[in-house]
Amino acid sequence: MRHYDIIKVKEDGSITIPREFAYEIGLVRDSYFLVEIDTDLNEVHLERIALPGKQLIEVEFVVEDKPGVLAKISGLFGKHRVNILFNESEELAEIGLAAIVAVVDTSKSDTPLEELKKELLNVEEVRELRLKKLE
C-alpha cells in the first residue's frame, strides 16, 4: 500500500519518516537500505535490503559476458551458505565483459571471506573481484 506525507528536510539534509511508516517498512536501527538517487528526475527511492543481524558484503565483479557465469557465481555462494540479497549487472558490450554488483549476507556461512574470495577468483570467467564489508 502506498502512503503519502509531506516531510520537511532538516538543515543537515536529513529527514524523519513518520514512525508508523518506518516500522511498516523495517526502517529500524541497524537495518540496511539501498538508496537509489536519480538527479535527473529529482527522485529518491529506498529499498530495504536486510534487517538487523546480518553480515553484509558488497561484491563487485568484472566477468566475461557469457551465459552461465552468474549461475556459477550464485552456485558458489549457495555452496557456502551465502545469501544474495541484491544484485545488478551491466553489459560492457564493446569489450565482451559485464559488471556485476551484489550485496550478500554471510552470517550463516562457515567459510572465511578470504577462502570464498579465492574460490570466486577461480571461476574461469571472473576477471576482477572486490569484496567490501558493509558496516
Secondary structure, DSSP 8 states (H G I E B T S, - for coil): ----------TTS-----HHHHHHHT--TT-EEEEEEETTTTEEEEEEEE-TT--EEEEEEEEE--TTHHHHHHHHHHHTT-EEEEEEEEEEGGGTEEEEEEEEE-TT--S-HHHHHHHHHTSTTEEEEEEEE--
